[in-house]
């Protein structure tokens, strides 16, 4: 039975520019969309111009002062915010560019709406290639990421789903998402990434397994440079099968970072588009409601090929290796193919024994997950964005003062967010994931 797929794309999201020599190119999103249209894949999906997230939506995870800063700072007034730049880790990697907050609103809103469509059973798979910015922290930007759309989407999914699984196949560790849910058993984070030799962000050792209620609910698969399709799948398939067996998620968020492809400008893996896609196909076939998001990817033409191919896999439609004519056809010279040849730059440093060790370590830890987490019955908060009939079903009006009586009824579990400021700065999202 074919799956119902929703695809979220704002035509303006590809028009933002991080800066002349910056490796992150939002323009890649326009190229992907052009390929998706010219392959005719749009006929197999519901296409949506997505909701734009408000600051209120972002505050479900991020701190007030950080979001206020993102709203106000511009390239023109940068000088007046000098003292805040280092505080919020904004600078070279995460520059202030024209329309920064608008960009964050677009990619975050698309992930949030995808989660809402899944919650309301409007689709089986939701796709947002503009999302997947997994490094952003509660109060700081990191690794080209400003607002963590993944965390915000997962919080939305947790309104309806007792257990959400997060899978990350970006070459970089999904540290921002892991940190957000490090202390809870409601979300399991699984990241496959390059680790060692001071590779960014420097986290993601296999011994980072979660803490308190979240102990054993963080799974890390640290890989070495040069990993190829066969080796990657040798570890990906058994780890995900063990996770499904022990955690039994009711929804999945898959971050499809394409910087794990061969010949990426910032990556060091040797995956082909087919090998990368094999992971997406494997997750698709688990038949669990799925939100697929983008992430890293810094060789633009390869990112576009990869996510176009993965769109075809998610709608279960075979497409030709010969690229169709499109607005950016010249980008794909000289071969104009969907699947470029792999030109391996380095040897695979991942021995069979090393990968078997990781799989065994993961299995031993997952055995410690005692049953599925218990979730008490509670009223489900309304969706934060418009329903399909256009009516707003927001349960909280940010402009209305909360009475002391209502404030006293809130229950803030102490273990949902991993943050140094936890005791001083309780986040309003805590009640949603009790």
C-alpha positions in Angstrom: 0.0 0.0 0.0 1.5 3.3 -1.0 2.2 5.9 1.7 0.7 9.4 1.8 3.5 11.8 1.5 3.4 15.6 2.4 6.2 17.8 1.0 6.9 21.2 2.5 8.6 23.9 0.5 8.7 27.7 0.7 9.8 29.2 -2.6 11.7 31.9 -0.7 13.7 29.6 1.5 16.5 29.2 -1.1 17.0 32.9 -1.4 19.0 33.5 1.8 22.8 33.8 1.8 25.1 33.1 4.7 28.0 34.9 3.0 30.4 34.8 0.1 32.7 32.0 1.2 30.4 30.3 3.7 29.9 26.5 2.9 26.2 26.5 3.8 24.2 27.4 0.7 20.4 27.7 1.2 20.3 27.9 -2.6 20.6 24.1 -2.7 16.9 24.0 -1.6 15.8 25.8 -4.8 17.9 23.3 -6.9 16.4 20.3 -5.2 12.9 21.6 -5.6 13.5 22.2 -9.4 14.6 18.6 -9.7 11.6 17.3 -7.8 9.3 19.2 -10.0 11.0 18.3 -13.3 11.1 14.6 -12.4 7.3 14.8 -11.8 7.6 13.7 -8.2 5.2 16.4 -7.1 2.4 14.4 -8.6 3.0 11.7 -6.0 2.8 14.1 -3.0 0.7 16.7 -1.3 2.7 19.9 -1.7 2.4 22.6 1.0 3.7 26.1 1.3 4.6 25.7 5.0 3.6 27.6 8.1 6.2 30.1 9.3 7.1 29.5 12.9 6.6 32.4 15.4 8.9 33.3 18.2 6.3 31.7 20.5 6.9 28.3 18.7 10.7 28.7 19.0 10.4 29.4 22.8 9.1 25.9 23.3 12.8 25.0 23.3 15.0 28.1 23.1 15.5 30.8 25.7 13.7 34.2 25.6 16.8 36.3 25.3 18.3 34.2 22.5 15.2 34.3 20.3 14.7 38.0 21.0 18.3 38.5 19.8 17.7 36.5 16.6 14.6 38.7 15.9 16.4 42.0 16.4 19.9 41.5 15.0 20.7 42.5 11.4 23.9 43.1 9.4 23.1 46.8 9.7 22.7 47.0 13.5 25.4 44.4 14.3 27.6 46.9 16.1 25.0 47.5 18.8 24.9 43.8 19.6 28.6 43.2 19.9 28.5 42.0 23.5 25.8 39.4 22.6 27.6 37.8 19.6 30.0 35.6 21.6 27.4 34.9 24.2 25.1 33.4 21.6 28.0 32.0 19.6 27.2 34.1 16.5 30.1 35.0 14.3 32.1 33.2 11.6 30.3 29.8 11.5 26.9 31.2 12.3 27.0 34.7 10.7 24.3 37.4 10.9 22.8 37.7 7.4 19.9 39.5 5.8 16.6 37.9 6.8 18.1 35.6 9.4 15.0 35.3 11.6 12.8 34.9 8.5 15.0 32.0 7.4 14.7 30.3 10.8 10.9 30.8 10.7 10.6 29.2 7.4 12.6 26.0 8.0 11.3 25.6 11.6 7.7 26.1 10.6 8.0 23.5 7.9 9.2 20.9 10.4 6.5 21.9 12.9 3.8 21.6 10.3 5.1 18.2 9.2 4.9 17.0 12.8 1.3 18.4 13.1 0.2 16.6 9.8 1.6 13.3 11.2 -0.1 13.9 14.5 -3.4 14.4 12.8 -2.9 11.4 10.5 -3.0 13.6 7.4 0.0 11.8 6.0 2.4 8.8 6.7 5.6 10.7 5.7 6.4 14.4 5.9 9.4 15.8 4.1 11.1 19.1 4.9 14.6 19.3 3.2 15.1 22.9 4.5 15.1 21.6 8.1 17.4 19.3 10.1 19.5 22.0 11.8 20.6 19.7 14.5 23.4 21.6 16.2 21.4 24.6 17.6 21.3 24.7 21.4 18.8 26.2 23.8 20.7 29.5 24.1 23.2 29.5 21.3 23.8 29.0 17.6 26.2 26.2 16.5 27.5 24.6 13.3 25.5 26.8 10.9 22.3 26.2 12.9 20.3 28.8 14.7 17.0 27.4 15.7 16.7 23.6 16.3 13.6 22.7 14.2 14.1 19.0 15.0 13.7 19.5 18.8 10.6 21.7 18.2 9.1 19.1 15.8 9.8 16.3 18.3 8.1 18.3 21.1 5.0 18.5 18.9 5.1 14.8 18.1 5.3 14.0 21.8 1.8 15.5 22.3 0.4 12.4 20.5 3.2 9.9 20.5 4.5 8.2 23.7 7.9 7.4 22.1 9.7 9.3 19.4 12.9 7.9 17.7 15.4 10.4 16.2 17.9 9.0 13.6 20.8 11.1 12.3 22.9 10.1 9.3 24.7 13.5 8.9 28.5 13.2 9.0 28.4 15.4 12.2 27.1 14.3 15.5 23.5 15.4 16.3 24.6 17.1 19.5 21.8 19.7 19.8 19.0 17.1 19.7 20.9 14.7 21.9 21.4 17.4 24.5 17.8 18.5 24.5 16.5 15.0 25.3 19.5 13.6 27.2 17.5 13.1 30.4 14.2 11.7 29.1 13.1 8.2 28.1 10.4 9.6 25.8 12.9 10.3 23.0 15.7 8.0 21.8 18.4 9.7 19.8 20.6 7.6 17.4 23.4 9.3 15.6 25.9 7.8 13.1 28.8 10.2 12.6 32.5 10.9 12.2 34.2 11.0 15.6 37.8 11.7 16.6 40.7 13.9 15.5 38.9 17.0 16.7 36.1 16.6 14.2 33.2 19.0 14.8 31.4 19.1 17.2 33.7 16.8 19.2 30.9 14.9 20.9 29.2 11.6 20.1 31.4 9.0 21.8 29.7 5.6 22.1 29.9 6.0 25.9 27.5 9.0 25.8 24.4 7.0 26.6 22.0 9.5 28.4 21.5 10.2 32.1 18.8 9.9 34.8 15.6 8.8 33.2 17.3 9.0 29.8 20.1 6.6 30.6 20.5 4.2 27.6 18.2 6.4 25.5 21.1 8.1 23.7 22.8 5.9 21.1 26.0 7.0 19.4 27.7 5.2 16.5 31.2 6.9 16.2 32.7 6.1 12.8 36.1 6.7 11.1 36.8 8.4 7.9 36.3 6.8 4.5 33.4 4.6 5.4 31.7 3.2 2.3 28.2 1.9 1.6 28.7 -1.7 2.6 30.4 -0.9 5.9 27.9 1.8 6.7 24.9 -0.5 6.2 26.7 -3.2 8.1 26.3 -1.1 11.2 23.2 0.9 10.4 20.8 -2.0 9.8 21.4 -4.0 13.0 21.6 -0.9 15.2 18.2 0.4 13.9 16.6 -3.1 14.2 17.8 -3.3 17.8 16.5 0.1 18.6 13.1 -0.7 17.0 13.0 -4.0 19.0 13.8 -2.4 22.4 12.3 1.1 22.1 9.3 0.5 19.9 8.8 4.1 18.7 5.5 5.4 17.5 7.0 8.1 15.4 10.4 8.7 13.8 12.3 11.8 12.8 15.1 11.1 10.3 17.8 13.7 9.7 19.3 13.0 6.2 22.4 15.2 6.3 24.1 14.8 2.9 27.6 15.7 4.1 28.2 12.0 4.7 28.3 11.6 0.9 31.6 11.0 -0.9 33.4 14.2 -2.0 31.6 16.5 0.4 33.3 19.8 0.9 33.3 19.4 4.7 32.8 15.6 5.1 35.1 12.6 5.1 32.9 9.6 4.4 32.6 7.8 1.0 28.8 7.1 0.7 27.1 7.1 -2.6 23.7 8.6 -3.2 22.4 5.0 -3.4 24.0 4.0 -0.2 22.8 7.0 1.6 19.3 6.4 0.2 19.4 2.8 1.3 19.3 4.1 4.9 16.3 6.3 4.1 14.5 3.4 2.4 15.2 1.1 5.3 13.6 3.6 7.7 10.7 4.1 5.3 10.0 0.4 5.4 9.7 0.3 9.1 6.2 1.6 8.5 6.2 4.1 11.4 5.0 7.7 10.9 8.1 9.5 9.6 9.3 13.1 9.4 12.3 13.4 7.0 14.4 16.5 7.2 17.6 17.7 5.6 20.7 18.9 7.4 24.4 19.2 6.3 25.6 18.9 2.8 28.2 21.3 1.2 28.8 20.1 -2.3 25.6 21.6 -3.7 25.1 19.4 -6.8 25.5 16.2 -4.7 23.1 17.4 -2.0 20.5 18.1 -4.7 21.0 14.7 -6.3 20.8 12.9 -2.9 17.6 14.5 -1.6 15.9 14.3 -4.9 16.7 10.6 -5.1 15.5 10.2 -1.5 12.2 12.0 -2.3 11.7 9.4 -5.0 12.3 6.6 -2.5 9.9 8.1 0.0 7.1 8.3 -2.6 8.2 4.8 -3.9 8.7 6.0 -7.5 11.6 4.9 -9.7 13.3 7.8 -11.5 15.8 7.9 -14.3 19.5 8.3 -13.7 19.6 10.8 -16.5 18.6 14.2 -15.0 15.7 16.0 -16.6 16.1 19.5 -18.0 15.7 21.9 -15.1 16.6 25.5 -14.2 20.0 24.4 -12.9 21.0 21.8 -15.4 24.5 23.3 -15.9 25.3 22.5 -12.3 25.5 18.8 -13.1 28.0 18.9 -15.9 29.7 16.9 -17.3 27.7 13.8 -16.7 24.2 15.2 -15.9 23.5 12.0 -13.9 21.5 11.5 -10.7 24.1 9.0 -9.3 27.6 10.3 -9.9 30.5 7.9 -9.8 32.3 7.5 -6.5 35.9 8.7 -6.6 37.2 7.5 -3.2 39.7 10.0 -1.7 40.8 7.9 1.2 40.8 4.4 2.5 38.0 3.1 4.7 39.4 3.3 8.2 36.5 1.2 9.7 37.5 -2.4 10.1 34.8 -5.1 10.2 35.9 -5.9 13.8 35.5 -2.2 14.8 32.0 -2.0 13.4 31.0 -5.3 15.1 32.3 -3.9 18.4 30.0 -0.9 18.0 27.0 -3.0 17.2 27.6 -5.3 20.2 28.1 -2.3 22.5 24.8 -0.8 21.3 23.0 -4.1 21.7 24.3 -4.5 25.3 23.1 -1.0 26.2 19.7 -1.4 24.5 19.1 -4.5 26.6 19.1 -2.2 29.6 16.1 -0.3 28.3 13.4 -1.7 30.6 10.2 -2.0 28.6 8.9 1.2 27.0 8.6 4.4 29.0 5.4 4.8 30.9 3.3 7.8 29.9 0.5 9.0 32.2 -2.9 9.9 30.7 -3.2 13.6 30.1 -5.1 16.1 28.1 -3.5 16.6 24.7 -2.6 20.3 24.1 -4.0 21.7 20.9 -1.9 22.0 17.8 0.1 25.2 17.5 -0.5 25.8 13.9 -3.6 26.1 11.7 -5.6 22.9 11.1 -6.5 21.8 7.6 -9.7 23.9 7.6 -7.7 27.0 8.4 -9.0 27.4 11.9 -6.4 28.2 14.6 -6.3 25.5 17.2 -3.6 27.1 19.4 -4.2 26.2 23.0 -2.1 29.0 24.4 -2.3 32.7 23.6 1.1 34.2 24.2 -0.6 37.7 24.7 -2.9 36.6 27.5 -1.5 36.6 31.0 -1.6 33.2 32.7 -3.5 33.4 36.0 -1.7 32.3 39.2 -4.2 29.5 39.6 -3.3 28.1 36.1 0.4 28.7 36.8 0.1 26.6 40.0 -1.4 23.7 38.1 1.6 23.3 35.8 3.8 20.3 36.4 7.4 20.8 35.3 9.3 17.4 35.3 12.9 18.1 36.2 14.5 15.8 33.8 13.4 16.8 30.3 16.2 19.2 29.2 19.9 18.9 29.6 20.9 22.5 30.5 23.1 24.3 33.0 20.3 26.8 33.5 17.8 24.1 34.2 16.9 25.2 37.7 16.8 28.9 37.0 15.1 28.8 33.6 12.3 26.2 33.3 11.2 25.9 29.8 7.5 26.2 29.0 7.6 23.0 27.0 8.0 20.8 30.0 4.3 20.4 30.6 3.8 19.2 27.1 6.0 16.1 27.5 5.0 15.0 31.0 
